[in-house]
Amino acid sequence: MIVCYEALARCPERFATVTGVSVAAFENIVAAVLPQYVAAEHKRLNTAVRLYALGAGRPAKLAPRDRILLAVLWLRHHPTCDALAALFQIDRSMVTRLLARVVPLLECAGYDTMRQPDPGKNRRPALDVVLSALPDLAAASFGV
């Protein structure tokens, strides 16, 4: 199962149900946050102490827009990192790193108002709970 912007954006009603914002509002979020994200990534990757050349290694699995989508889903629903990892087909540690990089940028841009109350580390919903609460997410993931 994979969630991506293209799959969710095909149905604007489904996108709004899952993310809490319209497709146009999400595009505004991306336009506001993406330049800051690119600059932060450039700064992070251009350190003096690097073992490998810039651009070496595997290419990223998620596009920057999908990384912002992952953070928006986390702010709205606070699923476990394992649930987000399964939805986006990435490693759990990558989810943690992406959240640490993107959520502060959303907060700086003023988009932390979409944040819902965090139920706490041990009460966050697992994948099955998220999919049962958001059937539109499951439908978008399976291409229905």
Residue frames as qw, qx, qy, qz and C-alpha x, y, z in Angstrom:
[[0.000, 0.891, 0.454, 0.000, 0.00, 0.00, 0.00],
 [0.433, -0.046, 0.013, 0.900, 1.33, 3.44, -0.84],
 [0.054, 0.893, 0.383, -0.232, -0.04, 6.88, -0.30],
 [0.428, -0.033, 0.230, 0.873, 1.09, 9.66, -2.58],
 [0.152, 0.445, 0.120, -0.875, -0.10, 13.10, -3.53],
 [0.269, 0.146, -0.620, -0.722, -1.08, 12.10, -7.07],
 [0.255, -0.273, -0.923, -0.097, -3.32, 9.27, -5.87],
 [0.089, -0.532, -0.634, 0.555, -5.06, 11.40, -3.23],
 [0.082, 0.418, -0.053, -0.903, -5.41, 14.51, -5.38],
 [0.076, -0.141, -0.805, -0.572, -7.39, 12.64, -8.04],
 [0.336, -0.642, -0.655, -0.212, -10.42, 12.92, -5.80],
 [0.055, 0.497, -0.237, 0.833, -10.56, 16.33, -4.07],
 [0.687, -0.528, -0.051, -0.497, -13.25, 15.22, -1.59],
 [0.937, -0.163, -0.244, 0.191, -11.13, 12.26, -0.53],
 [0.519, 0.347, -0.277, 0.731, -8.07, 14.50, -0.23],
 [0.238, -0.570, 0.144, -0.773, -9.92, 16.95, 2.03],
 [0.854, -0.426, -0.138, -0.266, -11.26, 14.13, 4.22],
 [0.894, -0.041, -0.243, 0.373, -7.82, 12.62, 4.73],
 [0.511, 0.207, -0.195, 0.811, -5.71, 15.77, 5.12],
 [0.191, -0.708, -0.481, 0.481, -8.21, 18.27, 6.47],
 [0.025, 0.621, -0.164, -0.766, -7.33, 20.77, 3.72],
 [0.737, 0.619, 0.165, -0.214, -8.34, 21.14, 0.09],
 [0.819, 0.213, 0.219, 0.487, -5.98, 20.35, -2.77],
 [0.272, 0.812, 0.034, 0.515, -5.56, 24.08, -3.45],
 [0.461, -0.846, 0.191, -0.190, -4.79, 24.78, 0.21],
 [0.882, -0.271, 0.265, 0.278, -2.25, 21.98, 0.22],
 [0.653, 0.512, 0.143, 0.539, -0.61, 23.47, -2.87],
 [0.068, -0.908, 0.095, -0.403, -0.34, 26.77, -0.95],
 [0.742, -0.618, 0.259, 0.032, 1.32, 24.90, 1.92],
 [0.864, 0.097, 0.248, 0.428, 3.76, 23.27, -0.49],
 [0.404, 0.752, 0.068, 0.517, 4.52, 26.64, -2.12],
 [0.305, -0.887, 0.176, -0.299, 5.25, 28.16, 1.28],
 [0.763, -0.534, 0.365, 0.007, 7.26, 25.30, 2.78],
 [0.922, 0.282, 0.130, 0.232, 9.07, 23.72, -0.17],
 [0.410, 0.775, -0.250, 0.411, 11.67, 26.50, -0.69],
 [0.403, -0.717, 0.456, -0.339, 12.52, 26.40, 3.01],
 [0.938, -0.147, 0.310, -0.039, 12.73, 22.60, 2.89],
 [0.806, 0.509, -0.035, 0.300, 15.05, 22.65, -0.13],
 [0.123, 0.817, -0.360, 0.434, 17.29, 25.26, 1.53],
 [0.645, -0.565, 0.437, -0.272, 17.41, 23.27, 4.78],
 [0.969, 0.078, 0.218, 0.090, 18.27, 20.07, 2.91],
 [0.602, 0.689, -0.175, 0.364, 20.97, 21.85, 0.93],
 [0.170, -0.779, 0.444, -0.409, 22.48, 23.18, 4.15],
 [0.833, -0.354, 0.383, -0.182, 22.25, 19.77, 5.84],
 [0.942, 0.238, 0.170, 0.165, 23.91, 17.98, 2.93],
 [0.514, 0.715, -0.185, 0.436, 26.66, 20.52, 2.32],
 [0.624, -0.763, 0.162, 0.048, 28.70, 19.89, 5.42],
 [0.148, 0.783, -0.603, -0.039, 32.47, 19.90, 5.47],
 [0.276, -0.303, 0.906, -0.106, 32.61, 16.36, 6.86],
 [0.840, 0.271, 0.026, -0.470, 31.08, 14.06, 4.26],
 [0.619, -0.245, 0.725, 0.176, 32.09, 10.52, 3.47],
 [0.505, 0.367, 0.696, 0.356, 30.46, 10.51, 0.04],
 [0.086, 0.053, 0.299, 0.949, 29.93, 13.04, -2.70],
 [0.407, 0.309, 0.318, -0.799, 26.72, 15.01, -2.78],
 [0.704, 0.325, -0.239, -0.585, 24.09, 12.97, -4.63],
 [0.292, 0.261, -0.920, -0.013, 25.70, 9.61, -3.92],
 [0.266, 0.071, 0.837, -0.472, 23.57, 6.80, -2.62],
 [0.149, 0.459, 0.858, 0.174, 20.06, 5.67, -3.38],
 [0.117, -0.343, -0.229, -0.903, 17.60, 8.20, -4.70],
 [0.298, 0.010, 0.552, -0.779, 14.89, 9.32, -2.31],
 [0.074, 0.328, 0.935, 0.114, 11.72, 7.22, -2.34],
 [0.048, 0.794, 0.567, -0.215, 9.43, 10.16, -1.59],
 [0.287, 0.589, 0.201, 0.728, 9.15, 13.36, -3.56],
 [0.127, 0.060, -0.393, 0.909, 9.30, 16.55, -1.48],
 [0.501, -0.240, -0.172, -0.814, 5.54, 17.06, -1.93],
 [0.789, -0.240, -0.546, -0.147, 4.91, 13.59, -0.51],
 [0.475, -0.016, -0.579, 0.663, 7.20, 14.35, 2.43],
 [0.190, -0.137, 0.193, -0.953, 5.06, 17.38, 3.25],
 [0.698, -0.215, -0.400, -0.553, 1.94, 15.22, 2.82],
 [0.675, -0.129, -0.677, 0.261, 3.36, 12.73, 5.33],
 [0.200, 0.001, -0.470, 0.860, 3.89, 15.55, 7.85],
 [0.428, -0.168, -0.082, -0.884, 0.37, 16.92, 7.29],
 [0.753, -0.213, -0.562, -0.267, -1.12, 13.45, 7.85],
 [0.544, -0.106, -0.644, 0.527, 0.89, 13.13, 11.06],
 [0.032, -0.080, 0.279, -0.956, -0.24, 16.55, 12.29],
 [0.570, -0.171, -0.234, -0.769, -3.88, 15.75, 11.57],
 [0.881, -0.181, -0.313, -0.307, -4.12, 12.15, 12.80],
 [0.264, -0.671, 0.644, -0.257, -0.94, 11.37, 14.80],
 [0.980, 0.035, -0.162, -0.113, -0.60, 7.76, 13.64],
 [0.749, -0.495, 0.340, 0.281, 2.35, 5.70, 14.76],
 [0.061, 0.694, -0.564, -0.444, 5.55, 5.94, 12.75],
 [0.346, -0.042, 0.921, 0.174, 5.05, 2.31, 11.81],
 [0.459, 0.638, 0.589, -0.188, 1.64, 3.15, 10.32],
 [0.269, 0.870, -0.146, -0.385, 3.08, 6.02, 8.29],
 [0.182, -0.488, 0.785, 0.336, 5.95, 3.80, 7.18],
 [0.431, 0.238, 0.867, 0.078, 3.49, 1.20, 5.90],
 [0.401, 0.788, 0.372, -0.282, 1.32, 3.81, 4.17],
 [0.260, 0.889, -0.267, -0.267, 4.24, 5.46, 2.36],
 [0.971, 0.172, -0.022, 0.168, 6.33, 2.28, 1.96],
 [0.301, 0.718, -0.451, 0.436, 9.41, 3.71, 3.63],
 [0.578, -0.051, -0.685, 0.441, 11.40, 2.74, 6.70],
 [0.446, -0.787, -0.421, 0.070, 10.18, 3.72, 10.16],
 [0.527, -0.456, -0.025, 0.717, 13.43, 5.57, 10.86],
 [0.225, 0.234, 0.396, 0.859, 12.92, 7.60, 7.68],
 [0.251, -0.751, -0.519, -0.321, 9.48, 8.63, 8.91],
 [0.539, -0.704, -0.238, 0.395, 11.02, 9.86, 12.15],
 [0.451, -0.204, 0.200, 0.846, 13.71, 11.82, 10.30],
 [0.079, 0.457, 0.511, 0.724, 11.21, 13.35, 7.86],
 [0.352, -0.809, -0.462, -0.093, 8.91, 14.44, 10.66],
 [0.544, -0.592, -0.087, 0.589, 11.84, 16.04, 12.47],
 [0.345, -0.050, 0.343, 0.872, 12.75, 17.96, 9.31],
 [0.032, -0.437, -0.574, -0.692, 9.34, 18.95, 7.93],
 [0.341, -0.731, -0.589, 0.051, 7.11, 19.61, 10.98],
 [0.353, -0.571, -0.146, 0.727, 9.27, 22.53, 12.24],
 [0.136, 0.011, 0.434, 0.891, 9.12, 24.09, 8.78],
 [0.205, -0.579, -0.680, -0.400, 5.32, 23.83, 8.80],
 [0.401, -0.712, -0.438, 0.375, 5.27, 25.45, 12.23],
 [0.320, -0.360, 0.104, 0.870, 7.56, 28.29, 11.07],
 [0.002, -0.196, -0.566, -0.801, 5.33, 28.88, 8.05],
 [0.386, -0.021, 0.269, -0.882, 2.29, 29.18, 10.33],
 [0.674, -0.011, -0.548, -0.496, 0.65, 25.90, 9.36],
 [0.178, 0.056, -0.897, 0.400, 0.79, 24.38, 12.83],
 [0.487, 0.008, 0.272, -0.830, -2.85, 25.40, 13.29],
 [0.762, 0.095, -0.464, -0.442, -3.86, 22.21, 11.47],
 [0.256, 0.220, -0.883, 0.327, -2.29, 20.21, 14.31],
 [0.722, -0.453, -0.340, -0.398, -4.77, 18.10, 16.22],
 [0.515, -0.667, 0.452, -0.293, -4.16, 17.20, 19.88],
 [0.435, 0.377, -0.817, 0.035, -1.57, 14.47, 20.22],
 [0.839, -0.387, -0.220, -0.313, -3.05, 11.48, 22.07],
 [0.525, -0.674, 0.517, -0.064, 0.38, 10.65, 23.49],
 [0.153, 0.528, -0.805, -0.222, 3.15, 8.31, 22.46],
 [0.143, -0.029, 0.984, -0.101, 1.48, 5.13, 23.69],
 [0.428, 0.493, 0.621, -0.434, -2.01, 6.04, 22.44],
 [0.260, 0.492, -0.412, -0.722, -1.31, 6.85, 18.82],
 [0.863, 0.258, 0.239, -0.362, -3.42, 4.85, 16.37],
 [0.492, -0.223, 0.759, 0.364, -1.87, 1.91, 14.55],
 [0.077, 0.137, -0.653, -0.740, -2.35, 1.24, 10.84],
 [0.109, -0.392, -0.893, -0.191, -5.57, -0.77, 11.18],
 [0.071, -0.684, -0.521, 0.506, -7.17, 1.93, 13.33],
 [0.001, 0.480, -0.221, -0.849, -6.12, 4.67, 10.90],
 [0.099, -0.012, -0.779, -0.619, -7.51, 2.77, 7.92],
 [0.110, -0.533, -0.838, 0.025, -10.79, 2.03, 9.68],
 [0.068, -0.698, -0.329, 0.633, -11.14, 5.68, 10.72],
 [0.191, 0.651, -0.278, -0.681, -10.18, 6.95, 7.26],
 [0.751, 0.262, 0.602, 0.066, -11.65, 4.62, 4.62],
 [0.480, 0.873, -0.016, -0.090, -10.86, 7.26, 1.99],
 [0.140, -0.757, 0.625, 0.128, -7.17, 6.77, 2.74],
 [0.597, -0.087, 0.794, 0.077, -7.45, 3.05, 2.14],
 [0.652, 0.641, 0.399, -0.060, -9.40, 3.65, -1.07],
 [0.271, 0.915, -0.272, -0.121, -6.75, 6.09, -2.33],
 [0.349, -0.579, 0.729, 0.108, -3.97, 3.70, -1.37],
 [0.581, 0.090, 0.802, 0.104, -5.49, 0.82, -3.29],
 [0.001, -0.141, 0.536, 0.832, -6.44, 3.01, -6.26],
 [0.131, 0.513, 0.848, -0.029, -10.19, 2.47, -5.86]]
